[in-house]
């Protein structure tokens, strides 16, 4: 496990684990030993089990309790108090406060802006006839979108793009580069929160500052940590949703043609079910974030000791034939698709509605505007990024018949980012 060959296609190995060792203790590349949970029923149970804590302090090895299992640099930058690292009752209070600001209505109202950003990015390469859909499209789209939603001024958004790029390059980044990027982002967010407190707007950070519950507000550190995790967790999952999803469509031409026909007919249902199927088939998050047993428990017949780390393998659970008919088949019209791509239970991804909106908009726009889009290299030459939790491509080279950029009337109002 965890070789380049495994990263390219982990699903046969996960199938073996589901059948022979569904709850399996293994040594990870970092040297940490953890339990891998691979069957759907066990995974769903573990994701909702209150005995599995998100707080690294419950790990039985002090080095891990100091944050080795988290995002590099987040502890030093005072960014640990976010929804991925805490349990009830603190988690309940913070999620309730954040939910008051990050509402479905806010996400729905953002749809025209997401379409505008998407078209601007496609305009940047449409006339060339070739592009890298990761670096030129899937990566910048969610960065600019969440920056807009948070209220980051246009002139500062390229800095966020640079910091975000450093954070997801993982092993390819200079030594200490990830921690430096996190520290710079934390410093910027603290300053922005000060400014928004003095002069609030209609953005998400202003909403986080205003959010209250029975007189309780987010502290400044909590607001910065929430903004940070919305950015960090939100953008990388969307990069991978777009990249993995587009690769799946390009390597399954019959499903891609089916979706293009549906879009041309103005029928949105297949796009909606299709995004859910892409999340199941080759989702953006391979393993759910770390959990730690607070007491001895049993999962799938396997005894887990107090302090042991547990990793729920979403990619394995979402290919479980005990839950899904023909799980290795991509079917964009799959009904009753109760996948775990964005988790389950109290830690279900808060940003899932925004990621779905960006995924639907991105895939539909590419297929409509570049109808003969195809891979620029053989699939076996594509490489995955390093890292344990996320599953994403380093690059996705494509070719297509050059297209004219959209005119001002097609594009709508002026884009303040100047992309």
N, C-alpha and C positions, 0 to 999 in steps of 0.2 A: 504494500500500500504506500501511497504518497510519493510515488515515482512520477516522472513525466508521462509514462505510458498509462498509469493509473489516472492521472489528472485528465488525460485526453478522453478516457471512457471508463469511469469508475463503476458503471452499472453492473457489469458481470461480477465484479468482486462483491458488490453490495447484495446481489442476488444470492451468492454463495453464503454470505453472512446471515441473511434472512433465513435461509434453510438450515444451516448447520450451527451457527453461533449467533443468534439474534441479539443477545446482549453480551458483548465481547470486550474484554479488557485488552488494550493495546498500548504500545509506547509510541507516542507521537514524535514527529521530527524534532521538536523542542526538548525531548527527553521526558516530558510529563506523561505519566500513565493515566489513562482515562477509560471509562466505559463507553462503548459505542452502542446506541440503541437503534435498531434498523427496521423492525416491523412496525406497521402502521398503528396497530392497536396499542402496542407498548409505547410508541412515540407519542401518541395523543395523550396517553395517561401521564407520561413523564412531563410533558409540557405544562400540564395543569396541576401537577403534584406539589402541594405546599411544602412538602418535606425536602424538596430540591430548591435550594436557595440560589439567588442570583448574586449574592454578596460574596466576593472572593475571600472575605475574612473567615468564611466557614470552611475553607480548604484546609486540609490537614498538614500542609507543608508551608512554613512561614514565607518562603520565597515567593510562593504563588499568592499568598494573602497580601503581599506587598504590591501586587498588581501585574505580575508577569503574564497572567492570562488575559489581561485587558488590552486596550489600545495603547501602544507605546506613548509615554509622555503625558497621558491624561491625568495621572495622579499628581505629578509635579505641577501641572497647570491647573490643579484644583477643579478638575472636570469629572470627577468620579461620581458625583451625586446626580446621575441621570437614570432614566427608566431601565436601562439594561443592567444596572449594577445594584439595584436595591429591591427590597421585599416589602410587603405590607407590614405595618400600616403606612410607612413613608411612601411606598410605591403608590398606594391607593390615593393618598393626598396629592402627590405630584401629578399623577395621571389625570385626576379629576381637574386640577388647575390648568394643566396644559390642554386638556380637551375643551375647556371653555374658550381657548384662543384658537385652537387648530380644529375648526369645525368642518363638517361636510359642506356646509353652505359656503365657507371660505374657499374650499377646494373647488367646488363646482363653479364659483364665480371666476376662478382663475383659468378656466378652460380656453377662452379666447387668447389669453396671453401665452399659454403653452403652445397653441397652434401657431401664433405669430413667431415665437422663438424657433419652433421647428422649421417653419418655412424659411426663415432667415438663414439657418444653418444649411439647409439643402441648397439654397441659392448660392452659398459659398463654394459649392463644388459641382453643381448641376451641369455647368457648361464644359467641364473638364472631361466627363465620361468615365471618371474613376475616382475613388475615394477610399480612405480608411474609415469605416463607419464607427469605429471606437473613438479614435483620437479627434475626428472632425465632427462627430455627430452625437453618439451615445454618451460620451463623457461630458462635453460642454452643456448639452441640453439640461440635465437635471441640476447642474451647478448654477447656471444662470436662472433657472426657474426657482430654486429654493432661495437664492440670493434675493430675487425680486420679492418673493413671498415674505422673507424675513425682514425686508426693508433695508438691505445693504445698498448704499448708493451706487449708481452705475459706474462711477469712476474708481470704485474699490473692488469691483467684481472680478477683475483679472487677477488681483492678488489672491482672492479666494480660490480661483481656478488653479493657480500655481501651488498653493498650500494643499489643496485637495489632491492634485496630481502627485505630490510628494508622499501623501499618506497612503495612496493605493498602489504605489510602485513597490512597496514592501522591500523585498530583498534587493531590488534594483536601485534603491535610493542610497545616497551617501550615508556613511556611518553617522547615526544621530540625526539624520535628516527628518525622519518622521516626528521625533520628539520636538525638534525645533519648529516644524510646521504647526504642530499642535499648540506649542507655546505662543507662537505669533497669532494664531487664530484666537486663542483665549484672550490675549491682550487686546486684540481688535474688538472682540465681542464685548469685553468689559467697557471699553470706551464707547462703543455704539449704544450699549444699554444706558450709560450715563446720558448720552445725547437724547435718546428716545424718552427717557424719563422726564427730561426738561421740555422736550418738544415732541410729544407722541404723534403718531400718524395712524393710518389704517392698515398697518402691516402686522406681521405675526409677532415680532419682538415687542411692539407696543401692546399687542394683545396679551402677551405673556406678562408684561409689567402690570397691566390693568386687572388681570385675572385674580379673582379672590373667591374664597369659600369660607363662610362663617367668620369673616374678618381676617382670614389667613391669606397671605400673598407669597409668591415665590421670592426667596432671597435673591440677592444679586448673583451669588455663586450658582444657585439653582437655575436662575434664568439663563445664565451663560452656558451652563452644562446642558440645559434643554435645547438651546439654540444649536450648540455644538453637535449633539447627537442627532438632531433632526437633519442637520447638514451631512454629517458623516455617514450615518446609517441610511439616510434617505437617498443620497446621490449614488453611492456605490451599488446598492441593490437595483436602482433604475438603470444604471450603466449596463449591468449584467442582464437584466430583463430584456433590454433592447438588443444587446449583442447576442446573447444566447437564443433569444426568440427569432431574430433575423436569420441566424445560422440554421436553426431548425427549419424555417420556411424555405430557405435556399437549398437545403439538402432533402426536402420533401416537396418536389415540384407539384405534385397533385394537390396537396393541401394548400400550397401557396396560390395555385390557380383557382382553387375553390374560394379562397378568401378574396382574391382580386375580383372574381365574378360577383361576389356578394357586395363588395364595396361599390362596384360599378352600377349595381342595381339599386343602390341606396338602402341596402338592408343591413342594419347595424348589429343584429343579434349574433352573427357568426364572429364578428370582431370581438364582442364581449366574451363569448364562451371560448374563443380562440386564445385570448390573453390568459384566461384561467388555465387552459390546457398547456400553454407554453410555460407557465409557472410550475405546473406539475411535471411536465416532461423533462425539462432541463432548467430548473429554476435558478434564480440568482444567489440563493443562500444554500450551500451544500449541507452545513451542519448548523444547528441552532447554537446560539451563544452559550457560554459556559454556565453550568449548574453544578451545585455542590450539595451532597447529602448532609442534612443537619442531624440525621439519626439513621440507624440501620433500617434498610427497607429492601423490598424484593421487587424487581422489575423483570417480567418475562421469565419467572422462575429462578432468576439469578440474584444471589445475595449481594447487596451493595453496602459497604461499610460506611459509617459516619465519616465525613470529611472527604470521601472519594468524589472526584469530578466526573460528571456525566455529560456526554455530548449526544444529543438527539440528531441522527442523520436524516435530515429532511429529504435528501435526494434518494435515499433508500426507501424510506416510508412511502414516498409518493410513486414508487414503482412496485408496490406490494400487490401481488396478484390476489391476495386475500381481501383487498379493498377495491381494486380497480380491474375491470375486465380488459384483457390484452394490454397490460400496463406499458409495454415497450413500444406500443403503436401510438403514433401521433394522430389524434383525431380532434380537429378543431371544434367539432360540434358535440364533444363528449358532454353528456348530461349528468347532473348530480355529482359534480366534480368537487368533492370535499377534500381538496388537497391541503397540505400543511405548509405551502410555500412561504406564507407570512406568519407562521406559527399558530398557536392555539392557546386559549386561556387568558389570564390577566396580562400576559406579556405579548399578546397578539400585536403585530406591527401597527403603531399609531399612524404611520405615514402611508399605509397600504392604499387608501383612496387616491392620494396624489401620485404614487408610483403607477397605479393602474391607469390613471388619466394620461400620464406621460407615455406609458407603454402603448396604449391604444392610439394616441395621436401620432407618435413616432412611426409605428409600423404601418398605419394606414396611409400616412403622408408619403413614406418611401414607396409603397406599392402603387399608389396613385400617380405620383409624379415621375417615378423612374420604373415604368412597367416591365422593362426587360432586364432589370437588375439581376446580376449573377456573380458568383464568387470569382475573385481575381486570381486565386491560387487554389490548388487541390485542398480539400478539407483536411487531409492528413498533415499538411504543412502548418496549420494553425496551432498556436501555442496558448496555453492557459496561464493566467497570472498566478504567482505564488500566493500562499496564505491558506489557512486552515478552514476558515468559516465561509468565505465567499467563493463563488464559482463564476469566473468570468474570463473573457478572452483578452489577450494583449493587444491584438489588432484584428481587424476584419476587412481585408482588402476586397473591394468589389469593382465591377465594371458595368457600364450601361451606355445606351445611346445618349450623347450629350443633349441636354435640354436647356431651353431659355429660362433665366430666372423669372420669378413672378414680377409683374408690374406693380406700381404703387397702389393702384386701385384693388388689385387682387390681394395685396398684402395687408391692407387696412391702415390704421393710423401709424404715425411715425413711431419707430422703435426707440425708446429712450436709452437703451444700452449701446446703440450704435454698432451692433454686431454686423 
